[in-house]
Amino acid sequence: MNNPNNSLAPIPYWRLSSFYFFYFASLGALVPYWSLYLKDLGFGAQAIGILIAFLPATKIFAPYIWGWLADHTQRPITIIRVANLLAVFAFAGVFMGNSYWWLALVMFTFSFFWNSSLPQFEATTLNHLKDKIHRYSNIRLWGSLGFIFMVVGLGEFFQRHSIDWLPAVIFVLLAAIFLVSLMVPERLQVEHGEQAHIMSVVRQPVVLAFLAVCFLMVLSHGPYYTFYSIYLEEHGYSRRFIGIFWAVGVIAEVIIFLLMHRVLPVLGARLLLLVTLALTALRWLLIGYFPDNTTMLFFAQLFHAFSFGVFHAVGILLVHQFFKGKHQGRGQALYASLSFGVGGAAGSLVSGFLWDRVDHSSLFALAAVAALLAWIVVWRFIRLDIR
């Protein structure tokens, strides 16, 4: 029997990695293709923007609710299993109807459960790693591999078959996430003495600045995550090519995850954030102003190594440094809520509202502005240099 606090317990590398693989494989089915599925059902840009926004919108509050439960029950893996099982049942609703309001209800309910498990699993993974946090990226890269496998495979599949198969694929992947979660052992961070209230951590200027940067960074991804597939299709790219473009970005992400344990100790968190945010702004400008240039789009996708890979690895490290002991679950939840939740929902809603109203180049330019604002916040307020 596994003891959650046994300091000699080995790292369950493959069980942790398998969870990431299937979780991000489901993301690889949802993010690139769900908007195409909704378009195929006949929904317009604004409706698609709203329906897509439900995925990040529930991250605003769901992770924190489930994080509170995990921290107070001291059974995060149990919470993860329950949330994933409920996500499977909730998503089954897509097979019962495809009206706007029904899909809105299904996506809200499904994402409330689905979004809650990853922050808790991040905390569990870091607790298993203990003083080997630099190995996080070597485990997390399996999530990127799952995303690549799914996005390329479905791109090829949907080149020959109807995209109506998408809900069935996602349902199977969600079931796989639940089954894998049953194999992951519990692991809690050992607490040392009394800890201050979590709000005393949040109110620190450096933590507030970090959370603001997370919001702006994910906000800047709004046009990309919501309309990139539709954008490419409108410029004449096949669904096979769309899958390849998505995969290129995540392959670059995998490479950086493999290198992060060497790069971070040399360059430090602050410098990596500054470089990442500058390259992210450049990425949105390349996508917005060179949609018909395959070389430029390929080059822009390589920057996904920074706009997601480096940023997420540094973000997880900083959250683990800021939020200790009993605050681990809620710290990861807060990071997910304000970045992928508030930032992601705002990005999807704004993009959906503006997509048919402004030039697409201008919308991606606005995304670049958001990334540059985040760069200014890091330059001015985040002085610590964690390595």
C-alpha positions in Angstrom: 0.0 0.0 0.0 1.3 3.5 -0.9 1.9 5.8 1.9 1.2 9.4 0.7 3.9 10.9 2.9 6.6 8.2 2.4 9.7 10.2 1.5 11.3 7.0 0.1 8.5 6.3 -2.3 9.7 6.1 -5.9 8.4 8.5 -8.5 5.6 6.8 -10.4 6.9 8.2 -13.7 4.8 6.3 -16.2 1.6 6.6 -14.3 2.0 10.4 -14.0 3.1 10.6 -17.6 0.1 8.6 -18.8 -2.4 10.9 -17.2 -0.8 13.9 -18.9 -0.7 12.0 -22.2 -4.5 11.3 -22.3 -5.5 14.6 -20.7 -3.7 16.6 -23.4 -4.7 14.2 -26.1 -8.3 15.2 -25.3 -7.2 18.8 -25.5 -5.6 18.0 -28.9 -9.1 16.9 -30.0 -11.0 19.8 -28.5 -8.9 22.9 -29.2 -8.1 22.6 -32.9 -11.3 20.8 -34.0 -14.2 21.8 -31.7 -14.6 25.1 -33.5 -14.6 23.3 -36.9 -17.2 20.9 -35.5 -19.4 23.8 -34.3 -19.0 25.5 -37.7 -20.1 22.3 -39.4 -23.2 22.4 -37.2 -24.0 25.8 -38.7 -23.0 28.1 -35.8 -21.6 31.6 -36.6 -18.4 33.2 -35.3 -20.0 34.9 -32.3 -21.8 31.7 -31.2 -18.6 29.7 -31.6 -16.7 32.2 -29.6 -19.2 31.9 -26.7 -19.4 28.1 -26.8 -15.6 27.8 -26.9 -15.4 30.3 -24.0 -17.2 27.9 -21.7 -14.1 25.7 -21.7 -11.9 28.3 -20.1 -14.7 30.2 -18.3 -15.3 27.4 -15.8 -11.6 27.5 -14.9 -12.4 30.8 -13.2 -14.0 29.1 -10.3 -14.0 25.3 -10.8 -10.3 24.6 -10.0 -10.5 26.7 -6.8 -13.6 24.9 -5.6 -12.1 21.5 -6.2 -8.7 22.7 -5.0 -10.3 23.7 -1.7 -11.8 20.2 -1.4 -8.5 18.6 -2.2 -6.6 20.7 0.4 -9.2 20.1 3.1 -9.8 16.4 2.5 -6.1 15.8 1.9 -7.2 13.3 -0.8 -6.4 15.1 -4.0 -6.2 11.9 -6.1 -9.7 10.9 -5.0 -11.0 14.4 -5.9 -9.3 14.0 -9.3 -10.9 10.6 -9.9 -14.4 11.9 -9.0 -14.1 15.0 -11.2 -12.9 13.0 -14.2 -15.7 10.4 -13.9 -18.3 13.2 -13.7 -16.7 14.9 -16.7 -17.2 11.6 -18.7 -20.9 11.5 -17.8 -21.4 15.2 -18.5 -19.8 15.1 -21.9 -22.1 12.3 -22.9 -24.8 15.0 -23.3 -23.4 16.0 -26.7 -24.9 12.8 -28.1 -28.4 13.9 -27.0 -28.7 17.1 -28.9 -26.9 19.9 -30.8 -28.9 23.0 -30.2 -27.1 26.1 -29.0 -28.5 26.2 -25.5 -28.2 22.4 -25.0 -24.5 22.5 -26.1 -23.9 25.5 -23.9 -25.3 23.5 -20.9 -23.3 20.4 -21.8 -20.0 22.3 -22.3 -20.5 24.3 -19.1 -21.1 21.2 -17.0 -18.4 19.1 -18.6 -15.8 21.7 -18.4 -16.6 22.4 -14.7 -15.5 18.9 -13.9 -12.8 18.4 -16.6 -11.0 21.7 -15.8 -10.8 20.9 -12.1 -8.5 17.9 -12.2 -5.4 19.2 -13.9 -4.3 21.9 -11.3 -4.7 19.2 -8.6 -2.7 16.7 -10.7 0.1 19.3 -11.2 0.3 19.7 -7.4 0.4 15.9 -7.0 3.1 15.6 -9.6 5.3 18.2 -7.9 4.8 16.6 -4.5 5.9 13.2 -6.0 9.0 14.9 -7.4 9.9 16.6 -4.1 13.4 18.1 -4.5 13.6 16.9 -8.2 11.2 19.6 -9.5 13.5 20.0 -12.5 12.2 16.7 -13.7 8.7 18.1 -14.1 9.1 19.0 -17.7 10.3 15.4 -18.5 6.9 14.1 -17.2 4.8 16.9 -18.6 6.2 16.4 -22.2 4.1 13.3 -22.4 1.1 15.6 -22.4 2.5 17.4 -25.4 3.2 14.0 -27.2 -0.5 13.1 -26.5 -1.6 16.4 -28.1 0.6 15.8 -31.1 -0.6 12.3 -31.6 -4.2 13.3 -31.5 -4.0 16.6 -33.5 -2.1 14.9 -36.4 -4.1 11.7 -36.3 -7.4 13.6 -36.4 -6.2 16.0 -39.1 -5.5 13.0 -41.3 -8.8 11.3 -40.2 -11.0 14.3 -40.9 -9.4 14.7 -44.3 -11.2 11.5 -45.2 -14.1 11.2 -42.8 -16.8 13.4 -41.3 -15.9 15.6 -38.3 -19.1 14.3 -36.8 -16.9 11.6 -35.3 -15.2 14.2 -33.0 -17.5 13.8 -30.0 -17.0 10.0 -29.9 -13.2 10.4 -30.0 -13.3 12.9 -27.1 -15.6 10.7 -25.1 -13.2 7.8 -25.4 -10.2 10.0 -24.3 -12.1 11.3 -21.3 -12.8 7.7 -20.2 -9.1 6.9 -20.6 -8.2 9.9 -18.3 -10.4 8.5 -15.6 -9.0 4.9 -15.9 -5.4 6.2 -15.7 -6.2 8.3 -12.6 -7.1 5.1 -10.8 -3.5 4.0 -11.1 -1.9 7.1 -9.6 -0.9 6.9 -5.9 -1.7 9.7 -3.4 1.1 12.1 -2.5 0.9 15.0 -0.1 3.4 17.7 0.6 4.7 17.5 4.2 3.8 20.7 6.1 6.3 22.4 8.5 4.5 24.3 11.2 1.7 26.8 10.9 1.1 28.6 7.6 -0.3 32.0 6.9 -3.7 32.5 5.3 -3.5 32.0 1.5 -4.5 35.6 0.9 -1.4 36.8 2.6 0.5 35.0 -0.1 -1.7 36.4 -2.9 -1.3 40.0 -1.7 2.4 40.0 -2.2 3.3 42.4 -5.0 5.4 39.9 -6.9 2.5 37.3 -6.8 -0.1 39.8 -7.9 2.3 40.8 -10.8 2.8 37.2 -11.7 -1.0 36.5 -11.8 -1.5 39.6 -14.0 1.1 38.4 -16.4 -0.6 35.0 -16.6 -3.9 36.6 -17.4 -2.5 38.8 -20.1 -0.5 36.0 -21.6 -3.5 33.6 -22.0 -5.7 36.5 -23.1 -3.3 37.1 -26.0 -3.9 33.5 -27.1 -7.7 34.2 -27.6 -7.7 34.5 -31.4 -5.3 31.5 -31.7 -7.1 29.0 -29.5 -10.6 30.0 -30.8 -10.2 30.6 -34.5 -6.7 29.4 -35.7 -8.2 26.3 -37.4 -11.0 28.3 -39.0 -8.5 31.0 -40.0 -6.3 28.5 -41.8 -9.3 26.9 -43.5 -10.4 30.3 -44.7 -7.0 30.8 -46.3 -7.2 27.5 -48.2 -5.4 25.1 -46.0 -6.7 21.5 -45.8 -7.5 19.8 -42.5 -4.5 17.7 -42.9 -2.3 20.8 -43.0 -4.2 22.3 -40.1 -3.3 19.3 -38.0 0.3 19.6 -39.1 0.5 23.2 -38.2 -0.9 22.5 -34.7 1.6 19.6 -34.3 4.6 21.7 -35.3 3.9 24.1 -32.4 3.6 21.2 -29.9 6.7 19.4 -31.2 8.6 22.6 -30.5 7.0 22.6 -27.0 8.2 19.0 -26.4 11.8 19.9 -27.4 11.8 22.8 -24.9 10.4 20.6 -22.2 13.3 18.3 -22.7 15.7 21.2 -22.3 14.1 23.1 -19.5 15.9 21.3 -16.7 19.1 22.6 -18.2 17.9 26.1 -19.4 16.1 27.2 -16.2 19.1 27.0 -13.8 21.3 29.0 -16.3 18.9 31.8 -17.4 16.5 32.0 -14.5 12.7 32.6 -14.4 12.7 36.4 -15.0 14.9 36.4 -18.1 12.9 33.4 -19.6 9.6 35.3 -19.0 10.9 38.4 -20.8 12.2 36.4 -23.8 9.0 34.4 -23.9 6.6 37.3 -23.9 8.6 39.2 -26.6 8.6 36.1 -28.9 4.9 35.6 -28.2 4.1 39.1 -29.4 6.2 38.4 -32.6 4.3 35.1 -33.1 0.9 36.8 -33.2 2.1 39.4 -35.7 3.5 36.7 -38.0 0.3 34.8 -37.9 -1.8 37.9 -38.4 0.1 39.5 -41.3 1.4 36.4 -43.2 -1.5 33.9 -43.3 -0.7 32.9 -46.9 3.0 32.4 -46.3 3.5 28.8 -45.3 7.1 29.4 -44.2 6.2 32.3 -41.9 3.3 30.3 -40.4 5.7 27.4 -39.8 8.2 29.7 -38.2 5.5 31.3 -36.0 4.5 27.9 -34.8 8.0 27.2 -33.5 7.5 30.0 -31.0 4.9 27.8 -29.3 8.0 26.4 -27.5 8.1 29.7 -25.7 4.5 31.0 -25.6 3.3 27.8 -24.0 6.2 25.5 -23.2 8.6 27.9 -21.4 5.8 30.0 -20.0 4.0 27.0 -18.5 7.1 25.4 -17.1 8.2 28.6 -15.4 4.7 29.3 -14.2 4.3 25.9 -12.5 7.7 26.4 -10.8 6.8 29.9 -9.5 3.4 28.7 -8.2 5.2 25.9 -6.4 7.6 28.4 -4.9 4.9 30.9 -3.9 2.3 28.5 -2.5 3.6 26.0 0.1 2.2 23.1 2.1 -1.6 23.1 2.5 -1.9 25.9 -0.1 -0.5 23.8 -2.9 -3.8 22.7 -4.4 -5.4 26.1 -4.3 -2.2 27.8 -5.5 -2.3 25.7 -8.7 -6.0 26.3 -8.9 -5.6 30.1 -8.6 -2.9 30.0 -11.4 -5.3 28.0 -13.6 -8.3 30.2 -12.7 -6.8 33.6 -13.5 -4.8 32.6 -16.5 -6.5 29.8 -18.5 -9.8 30.7 -16.8 -10.3 34.4 -16.8 -7.7 35.1 -19.5 -8.9 32.3 -21.7 -12.6 33.1 -21.4 -11.9 36.8 -22.1 -9.8 36.0 -25.0 -12.4 33.7 -26.6 -15.3 36.1 -26.0 -13.4 39.1 -27.3 -12.2 37.2 -30.3 -15.7 35.8 -31.0 -17.2 39.3 -30.9 -14.5 40.9 -33.1 -13.8 38.1 -35.6 -16.5 39.3 -38.1 -16.1 43.0 -37.2 -12.5 43.8 -37.6 -9.6 42.8 -39.9 -8.1 39.6 -38.7 -4.6 41.0 -38.9 -5.7 43.8 -36.5 -7.1 41.2 -34.0 -3.8 39.3 -33.9 -2.0 42.7 -33.5 -4.2 43.3 -30.4 -3.1 39.9 -29.1 0.5 41.0 -29.6 -0.2 44.2 -27.5 -1.5 42.0 -24.6 1.7 40.0 -24.7 3.8 43.2 -24.7 1.8 44.6 -21.7 2.7 41.4 -19.8 6.4 42.0 -20.8 6.2 45.5 -19.2 4.7 44.0 -16.0 7.5 41.5 -15.7 10.2 44.1 -16.4 8.8 46.5 -13.8 7.5 44.3 -11.0 9.0 40.8 -11.1 12.6 41.2 -9.9 13.1 37.8 -8.3 15.3 35.4 -10.2 14.3 31.9 -9.2 16.4 29.2 -10.9 
